[in-house]
C-alpha cells in the first residue's frame, strides 16, 4: 500500500465526518499546502488521480503474474475501502471523469507492458478489457466493497486468458 493512502487514512481521522481534507493530509504527510498545490495543481482531483496511478504501478511492480497482481490489489482496496469511497464521494461527476481517464490510462499502460511479455494483445481489445476491469472495480468501491472480493476477482479473472494472448484461433 502506498504511503499516500496510509496518510490519507490517518488524515481522515482528524475530521469528524471522516472526509479527506488537504490541510489534514498536509499535516500528516509533513508537507506545506504550497508544496501540495504546486505538485497537484488541481487539488483533490489531481491528488486522487496521482494516488490511484501510483497504486496501479506499485501493484504491477510487486508481482509478476496477473492473478497475484489483482488478488493483492483487491485486498488493498478492501482494507482501505473507506479511503477509496471518500475519494469518490468528495468529487463531482466531472472530476470522476478526469480521475477515470488517469486510472484507465495507467491500467492500460501497466497491462500493455504485462501483455508485451506474453503473446501480445491489440490495443482495441486491451482497451475493452481495461474498461471492463475499471467498471468492476469502480462498482465495488462505490458500494463500499460490501460484497465479497472473490466475486470481483472472478469477474476480472475472465479477462486473464485474453491478457495472456490466448485466442480462439490459436
C-alpha positions as CSV (number, residue, x, y, z in Angstrom):
1,X,0.0,0.0,0.0
2,X,1.3,3.4,-0.9
3,X,2.3,5.8,1.8
4,X,-0.2,8.3,0.4
5,X,-3.1,6.0,1.1
6,X,-1.9,5.5,4.6
7,X,-1.5,9.2,5.1
8,X,-5.0,9.8,3.7
9,X,-6.4,7.3,6.1
10,X,-4.6,8.9,9.1
11,X,-5.7,12.4,8.0
12,X,-9.4,11.3,7.7
13,X,-9.3,10.6,11.5
14,X,-8.9,14.4,12.1
15,X,-12.2,15.2,10.5
16,X,-15.4,14.3,12.5
17,X,-17.2,13.1,9.3
18,X,-14.2,11.2,8.1
19,X,-13.7,13.4,5.0
20,X,-10.4,13.9,3.3
21,X,-9.1,17.4,3.9
22,X,-6.0,18.8,2.2
23,X,-5.0,20.6,5.5
24,X,-5.1,17.4,7.4
25,X,-3.3,15.5,4.7
26,X,-0.5,18.0,4.6
27,X,-0.1,17.9,8.4
28,X,0.1,14.1,8.4
29,X,2.4,14.0,5.3
30,X,4.5,16.8,6.8
31,X,4.3,19.0,3.7
32,X,3.2,22.5,3.1
33,X,-0.1,23.3,1.3
34,X,2.0,25.3,-1.1
35,X,4.1,22.2,-2.0
36,X,0.8,20.2,-2.3
37,X,-0.7,22.6,-4.7
38,X,2.5,23.0,-6.7
39,X,2.6,19.3,-7.2
40,X,-1.2,18.7,-7.5
41,X,-2.3,21.8,-9.3
42,X,-5.9,20.7,-9.5
43,X,-6.2,19.9,-5.8
44,X,-8.0,16.8,-4.8
45,X,-8.7,15.7,-8.3
46,X,-5.0,15.7,-9.3
47,X,-4.1,14.2,-6.0
48,X,-6.6,11.3,-6.2
49,X,-5.6,10.6,-9.8
50,X,-1.9,10.5,-8.8
51,X,-2.5,8.2,-5.8
52,X,-4.5,5.8,-7.9
53,X,-1.9,5.8,-10.7
54,X,0.8,5.0,-8.2
55,X,-1.3,2.2,-6.7
56,X,-1.6,0.6,-10.1
57,X,2.1,0.9,-10.9
58,X,3.0,-0.4,-7.4
59,X,0.7,-3.5,-7.8
60,X,2.3,-4.4,-11.1
61,X,5.8,-3.9,-9.9
62,X,5.3,-6.2,-6.8
63,X,4.1,-9.3,-8.7
64,X,4.9,-11.0,-12.0
65,X,1.6,-12.8,-12.5
66,X,-1.8,-11.2,-13.3
67,X,-3.7,-13.3,-10.7
68,X,-1.4,-12.2,-7.9
69,X,-1.5,-8.6,-9.1
70,X,-5.3,-8.4,-8.9
71,X,-5.6,-10.6,-5.8
72,X,-3.3,-8.3,-3.8
73,X,-4.9,-5.2,-5.3
74,X,-8.3,-6.2,-4.2
75,X,-7.1,-7.0,-0.7
76,X,-5.6,-3.5,-0.5
77,X,-8.8,-1.9,-1.8
78,X,-10.9,-3.8,0.7
79,X,-8.5,-2.8,3.5
80,X,-8.8,0.9,2.7
81,X,-12.3,0.9,1.2
82,X,-13.3,3.9,3.3
83,X,-10.5,6.0,1.7
84,X,-11.5,5.0,-1.9
85,X,-15.2,5.6,-1.1
86,X,-14.3,9.1,0.2
87,X,-12.3,9.8,-2.9
88,X,-15.5,9.1,-4.9
89,X,-17.9,10.9,-2.6
90,X,-15.8,14.1,-2.4
91,X,-15.5,14.5,-6.2
92,X,-18.0,15.7,-8.8
93,X,-19.1,13.9,-11.9
94,X,-16.6,15.9,-14.0
95,X,-13.8,15.1,-11.5
96,X,-14.8,11.4,-11.7
97,X,-14.3,11.5,-15.4
98,X,-10.9,13.2,-15.1
99,X,-9.8,10.6,-12.5
100,X,-11.3,7.8,-14.6
101,X,-9.2,8.8,-17.6
102,X,-6.0,8.8,-15.5
103,X,-6.7,5.5,-13.9
104,X,-7.7,3.8,-17.1
105,X,-4.6,5.1,-18.8
106,X,-2.4,3.8,-16.0
107,X,-4.1,0.5,-16.0
108,X,-3.9,0.3,-19.8
109,X,-0.1,1.0,-19.8
110,X,0.5,-1.5,-17.0
111,X,-1.5,-4.2,-18.7
112,X,0.1,-3.4,-22.1
113,X,3.6,-3.9,-20.6
114,X,2.4,-7.1,-18.9
115,X,0.9,-8.4,-22.2
116,X,4.0,-7.5,-24.1
117,X,5.8,-10.3,-22.3
118,X,3.1,-12.7,-23.3
119,X,1.7,-13.3,-26.9
120,X,0.5,-9.7,-27.1
121,X,-2.9,-8.2,-27.4
122,X,-4.3,-5.5,-29.7
123,X,-4.9,-2.0,-28.3
124,X,-8.6,-2.2,-29.1
125,X,-9.1,-5.4,-27.2
126,X,-6.9,-4.2,-24.3
127,X,-8.9,-1.0,-24.1
128,X,-12.1,-3.1,-23.8
129,X,-10.6,-5.3,-21.1
130,X,-9.4,-2.2,-19.2
131,X,-12.9,-0.7,-19.4
132,X,-14.5,-3.8,-18.0
133,X,-11.9,-4.2,-15.2
134,X,-12.3,-0.5,-14.3
135,X,-16.1,-0.8,-14.2
136,X,-15.9,-3.9,-12.0
137,X,-13.6,-2.1,-9.6
138,X,-15.5,1.1,-9.6
139,X,-18.8,-0.6,-8.9
140,X,-17.3,-2.5,-6.0
141,X,-15.7,0.7,-4.5
142,X,-18.8,2.9,-4.7
143,X,-20.8,0.1,-2.9
144,X,-18.2,0.3,-0.1
145,X,-16.7,-3.1,-1.0
146,X,-19.8,-4.6,0.5
147,X,-19.8,-7.8,-1.4
148,X,-17.0,-10.4,-1.3
149,X,-13.8,-9.6,-3.1
150,X,-13.8,-13.0,-4.7
151,X,-16.9,-12.0,-6.7
152,X,-14.9,-9.1,-8.2
153,X,-11.9,-11.3,-8.7
154,X,-14.0,-13.8,-10.6
155,X,-15.3,-11.0,-12.8
156,X,-11.8,-9.8,-13.6
157,X,-10.3,-13.2,-13.9
158,X,-12.5,-13.8,-17.0
159,X,-10.1,-11.5,-18.8
160,X,-6.8,-13.3,-17.8
161,X,-6.7,-15.7,-20.9
162,X,-7.1,-12.7,-23.2
163,X,-4.3,-10.8,-21.4
164,X,-2.1,-13.9,-21.8
165,X,-2.6,-13.9,-25.5
166,X,-4.9,-16.9,-25.7
167,X,-7.2,-16.6,-28.6
168,X,-9.7,-18.9,-30.2
169,X,-7.6,-19.1,-33.4
170,X,-4.5,-20.4,-31.5
